[in-house]
Amino acid sequence: MSKDGPDIKRRPSADAVRFYYVYILRCNDGKPYTGCTDDLKDRCDRHQKGNVPATKNRLPVKLISYFAFTNKYAAFNFEKYLKSGSGRAFLKKHDIINQ
């Protein structure tokens, strides 16, 4: 308790919340690429400029979907799930990727 009254845990403002994104790109070869980042715009720019080894020979790429998380570990786990067989089936079932 502080001198001004009980300590109240305040939620951070919307500006203070950090997001982690799991994103899906459609590559020039027609295959999807799934990744995770905390700066989606910068990461997409880096992909387009050929600065990401996994996609530099598959340009151009197009962002087709993304998912935002406030928990970094939830984002990493979701990325891992999407790269699994059941995660790919989820993406197909919900028409996020068409292969």
N, C-alpha and C positions, 0 to 999 in steps of 0.2 A: 504494500500500500504506500502510495506517495503522499506528500503533504497536501496535494490537491484533491485527494480522494482515492478510491480504489483504482488499482492498475487495471486498465482495460486493454485487452489485446485488440488492436485495430487491424482491420483488413487493409492490405496495401491498396492504393488507388489503382485504377485501371492502367495508368501510365507506368506504374511500378511493376506490374505483372509481366513476367518473362514467359514467352511462349517457345515451345519446341515443336517443330513441324516434321511430320513424316510426309514425304511427297512422292508422287509417281510421275515420271516423265515418259513420254512416248518418243522413242529414238527413231532415227531415220531408217533403221532396219526393221521397224515395225514392232520391236520388242519393248516391253516396259523396263524402266530402271526405277528402283525404289531406294530412297535415301532418307536421311534424318539431319536436321540442321536447326540452329536457333536464329538464323537470318535467311529466310526463304528467298528474298529478292537477290541478295548477294550470291547465294549458292546457285540459283538459276542462271545468273549472269556468268558465273565461273564455268558452269556447264556449257553455255552457249559459246564462250570464248575458247573452249578446248582446254581449259585448265584442270579438268578432272579426268584422270587417266581412264577411268571405267567407261567414260562416254566420249572421249575425244575423237575416236574413230567412228562414232555413230551419229555425228551431227548432220542436220540440226536436231535439236530436241525440243519437245513442247510439253509444258506442264499440263497434265490432264486432271490431276486431283491432289489435294493435300488435306491433312488432318492436323489440327492444332491441339497441343497438350500444355498444361501448366507444370506438369511433372516430367522432368527429363527422363527418368527411368521408365515411366509409362510409355513415353515416345519411343525409346530404344527397344523396349519389349514389343511394342506394336509393329515397329519396322521388322524386327526379327520374325514375328508371326506372319506378316505379309509375304516374307520371303520363303515361308514354309509351304508345303503342299496344300495344307488346309487354308492358309492365308491367300494363296493364289486362287483357290476355289471360291473363297469369299469374294474376292475382287471380280471374278467372272460372274458369280451368281447375282451380284448387285450391279452388274453391267458397268463396272468402273474401268475394266480393261476388256477388250474383245480379241480373244485369240482362239 
